[in-house]
Amino acid sequence: MNKLLYEEALEVAGEYDITIPKNSAVLYSISYLPTTENRDLAFSYVKKNPQAKTIEDTICGKKLVELGIGYHEVGLSQEQIAHIWSIASRRFISSVKGNVTAFVDGADPRSVFCRVELPLLLQNKNVTHINGQEKNTFAAKFM
């Protein structure tokens, strides 16, 4: 394990700015899935819709990507990488407002989306819809 990288990534995830404008949040789930299709679709969507923002478009997310967290072998376990992103995701989801766009087909129950983001979206009074559906209606398919 790369202890210094892990500690730096934890600090970034917990402290760097994570805010984006209302109705611009784009989420995706790839944890434990065999492909990165959901992420690829999310990034393609963001490219076509400049107002749309993933967590990687925040100051926090950009720094985690710069550190290589989750994109190539950096000496951290899947669990450590998921833990780092779950910290950043908790903060991200707590700050989003309005409609959220989610690319989460086949999301694994162990994923950051299912374990962290979806429950927080349901608790966040500022989030009204996911993919244009009332958030509780959208979430029902994952329960």
Secondary structure as the mmCIF struct_conf table of DSSP 4:
data_model
#
loop_
_struct_conf.conf_type_id
_struct_conf.id
_struct_conf.beg_label_comp_id
_struct_conf.beg_label_asym_id
_struct_conf.beg_label_seq_id
_struct_conf.end_label_comp_id
_struct_conf.end_label_asym_id
_struct_conf.end_label_seq_id
HELX_RH_AL_P HELX_RH_AL_P1 LYS A 3 GLU A 15
BEND BEND1 TYR A 16 TYR A 16
TURN_TY1_P TURN_TY1_P1 LYS A 22 ASN A 23
STRN STRN1 ALA A 25 ALA A 25
STRN STRN2 VAL A 26 TYR A 28
TURN_TY1_P TURN_TY1_P2 SER A 31 TYR A 32
BEND BEND2 PRO A 34 PRO A 34
HELX_RH_AL_P HELX_RH_AL_P2 GLU A 37 LYS A 48
TURN_TY1_P TURN_TY1_P3 PRO A 50 GLN A 51
STRN STRN3 LYS A 53 LYS A 53
HELX_RH_3T_P HELX_RH_3T_P1 ILE A 55 ASP A 57
BEND BEND3 THR A 58 THR A 58
HELX_RH_AL_P HELX_RH_AL_P3 ILE A 59 GLU A 66
TURN_TY1_P TURN_TY1_P4 LEU A 67 TYR A 71
BEND BEND4 HIS A 72 HIS A 72
BEND BEND5 GLY A 75 GLY A 75
HELX_RH_AL_P HELX_RH_AL_P4 GLN A 78 SER A 95
STRN STRN4 GLY A 98 PHE A 103
TURN_TY1_P TURN_TY1_P5 ASP A 105 GLY A 106
TURN_TY1_P TURN_TY1_P6 PRO A 109 ARG A 110
BEND BEND6 SER A 111 SER A 111
HELX_RH_AL_P HELX_RH_AL_P5 VAL A 112 VAL A 112
HELX_RH_PI_P HELX_RH_PI_P1 PHE A 113 GLU A 117
HELX_RH_AL_P HELX_RH_AL_P6 LEU A 118 GLN A 123
TURN_TY1_P TURN_TY1_P7 LYS A 125 ASN A 126
STRN STRN5 VAL A 127 ILE A 130
TURN_TY1_P TURN_TY1_P8 ASN A 131 GLY A 132
STRN STRN6 GLN A 133 GLU A 134
HELX_RH_AL_P HELX_RH_AL_P7 LYS A 135 ALA A 139
HELX_RH_3T_P HELX_RH_3T_P2 ALA A 140 PHE A 142
#
